[in-house]
Amino acid sequence: CTFSKCCCTVRKSLFHLNIISSKVTAPEIKHVRLSLKHSANHSHFPIMHVAFPFCCVADAAVLQGDIAVPNTLSRNADKCTERGCKWPKSGSYVYVPYYISKTFSQEERDVIIRGMQGFNQSTCIRLIPWKPEDRDYIFIESKDGCWSYVGRQNGGQYLSLQKTGCVHNEVVQHEILHALGFNHEQVRSDRDSYVRILFDNIEPNFKFAFEKKETNNLGTPYDFTSVMEYRNDAFSKNGKPTIVAKCDPNLKFGNSKKMSANDIIRINKLYECSE
């Protein structure tokens, strides 16, 4: 990366690690309610995504384009990580069970699993196939759009990767980072030191996606190469930028294909992974 202060070097790929897909009977997630679906063209937003349904466990709503929030709206780590939404650590590792819906083709499953490998290779997170005795787990399903809850919920929680448009490495990693407790880059508490949000260019119905949050930034700088960063024209109503880097107004960002070095550092800091 050549943008000096604007971004950091993307970490090189590490060794290959196989993750075995679960072959057990599908777990059940109860109290599913799908209603009030609003389709949205996602052609300009490779990460953020195709729909904004109200859905799922505990009458959750999908906010910021891809964050499912159960019941209350209190929410780079979300403050919920200080209140118990981190996944528990067992010894040196944090085991996060997952189940991939059988509606995905083998090719789609392979993409999802490859996206998971970045976590298993670079952090103490271990995404492992779901077993019947696992109480908390991620159920990866093709619902409306690409979205996830922020942090661990009680019991099974959906992570949606719609088959049309969402089954890509960067989207898989983006949504898993939400499930681990991380928010979008442009809503972090110190964002005003790094970017300007041009609200006049944002579609009125999506201005909420740019509301600044109280976040734990884990001593890391704002990262334009983060897989959690929106494109600079995200949710634009007129084709003009909605996010502008203060260090370089012409900087293009939000097109990362994998986690950045800072994304990995933040996971390791939040979950106290040993070096």
N, C-alpha and C positions, 0 to 999 in steps of 0.2 A: 504494500500500500504506500502511496506517495503523498498522502495528504497531511503529513506531519501531525499537527495537533488535532486534525479532524478525525483521525481514525487510527487504529492500531493494526499490527500485523496479524493476519489470519493464521492460526496455528496449522501446521502441516498435518496431514493425515497420519494417524498412528497405526499400529499393527492391527491386522484383521482378527476379529473375534466372532465366532459363530454364536448365534442365539437360536436355540431350538424352539420352534413353534409349539404351542400347546395343542394336544390332541384330545383333551378331556371334553366331557360334555359342557356345553356353554353355561356359564353362570347366569343367574337371573338378577335383573335390576327391576325392582317393583316401583309402582306408583308413577309409571311413565305417562305423561300427558303432552301431546303435541297439538298446538293450536296457534292461531294468529301468525301464520308464516308469511314472511315478506321476502320475496326474491330480490336479489340485487346483482347486477352485472359485475363480475369480479375480474374482467379482462385486464383492467389497469392495476389490479392489486393482487400480485401473486401470493401474498400471504393472507390477506384479510377478508375478503372472502365472500362467500356466495350468498349467504342468507342470514337472517336475524330472527330465528324462531324463539318463541317462548316454549320451554320444554323441560322435560326430564325430571330427575330426582328432586324431590322437595320443591316442586313448582319453580324451578330455576328460570331465570331470564338470561338471554345472551346479550352481553354488553360489549362495547368497544369493538364490535365486529366479530370477536371470537372468544370472549370470556363469558363463561356461564357462572352466574352468581346465585347461590341459593338463598331465598328469603330476603335477608337484609343486604344492603348495598355497601356495608363497611368493608372496606378493602383499601443490580436491580431486583430486590425481593419485596413482595407484598408484606404489609404490616401483619397480615394474618399469620406469617411464619413465627411471630413472637407470641401467638396465641394458640398454637397447637396444630397448624395446618402443614407443618413439615412432615415428611415421611420418616418413620422411626429408624434409628441406626441400630444395627446388630453387629457388635464387634467392629470391624473395620469398614463395613459396607452398609449401604442403605438399599434394602431390597424392595423393589416396586413391582408387584405382580401385574401382569397384563393379560388380556384375552383379546385376540383378534377375531372379529366376526367372520363366520364362514361365508359370508356374502362376498368377501374379497377374493379375487382370483389369486392364483399362486404368484403371478408376476407382481400384483399389487401388494401381497403379503411380503414379498422379497424387498420391495421398496421400503415398506414400513420397518421391517427388521433391520435393514441397512441404516435407516435413520436412527434406530436405537443404538446401534453399535458405537456411535460417537460418544454416548454417555458411558457405556461399559468400558470403553478403551481409555477415556480421558479423565474420568472422575471415579468417585467411590459409589456412584449410583449403579445398581445392578438391576436392570429390567429383566424380569424372569417370568416364564410362563405361569399363568394362574393355576392354582390347585384348589380343590374343593374346600380345604380348610382355611384358605386365605379370606379374611374378612374385608380388608381394604384392597382395592385393586382398580385398575383402569380398564374399562371395557371399550375397545376401539371399534367403532361402528361407522357405517356410512349413513349419516343423517343429513339434514339440510345444512350444508356449509362446513367450514373448518372451525372448530371451536373446542374449548376445554374449560373446566373449572380451574380456578386459581388455588393451587395447593391441594393437600389431601382432604377428602371429605370422609364422612363416616359411612363405610360400606362401599359398594361398587359405585364408580362414577364414570359417566360417559366421556369419551374424547371422540369427537366426530371428525372423520376424514371423508368427505363426500367423494364418491368414486370419480365424479367428473370435476376435476379442477384442484383437488386437495391432496392427492396421493403423490407427493413430491418430497424429497429429502428435507428441504428447508422447512416445509410446512409441518412435517412430522416432528422435527426437532423443535420448532416454534411452539407447537401445541403441548409437547411433553414438558417444555420449560414452564409453560403456564401451570401444568399439573404439579410441577415441583415447587411452585410458589412464586414465579417470576411474572412481572408485568411488562407491558410494552416500554420500549426505551424512551419514547417521546413523552411519556406521562410521569417520568421520574421526578422527584421533588426538586432537583437542581437544574431541570432542563432549561430554564430561562437564561442560564449562563452560557448555554451552548447553541440554542436554536430559537428562532422566532416562529410562533404559530400564527399563520395568516388566516384568522377566522373569517374574514370577508370572502375568502376563496373556497371555504368549506361548505359542502351541502348542509343546509340547515339541520336536517334530521340526524346528522352525524357529528355535530360539534361536540357532543358528549364524549366521543372517542378521543378527544384531545384534552380532556380535563386533567389537570395536574393532580398527582396522587402523593400521599405521604408514603414514601418508600424507604427501605433500607438499602442504600447504594453500595454497601459493603466495601467502602474505600476505593471503589473503582471509578475511572472517568467515564463520561458519556462516550458511547461507542457507536459511531455511524456504521460500523461493519457488523454490528450485532444482528443476529437472526431475528431479534425481537424489535428491530427498528422498522417503522413504516416507510414506504417510499415517500419521496419529497412531494409527490403530487397526490398522495392518498386522499380519497374522498373529495377531490376537487370538483367544483360545480362548473368551472369554466376552463379547465385545462391548465390553469396556472398553479404554481407551487402552493402547497398548504403548510409545508415545513421548510424553513430556510436555515442553513448552517451559518452561524455568526462568523465563523472563521473563514468561510468561503461561500458567498451567496450562490455561486454556480455549482456547488458540489451536488452530485447525484448520489443517492444512497437508497437503502432499502431493498437491494437486490441480492443479498448474500445467499449463497446456496448451502451453507452449513454454519454451525456455531462458530463464533469468533473466539479468539484467545481469551477475551474478556468474559464471554459467556461461560467458558469453561472455568475460569478463575472464580467467577461468582458462585457457581455451583459448589466448587471445592471449599470456598469460604463459608457459604451458608450451611453446608452439611459437614463442615469440619473434617474434610478429607485430608489424610496425611499426604505429604508431598511424595 
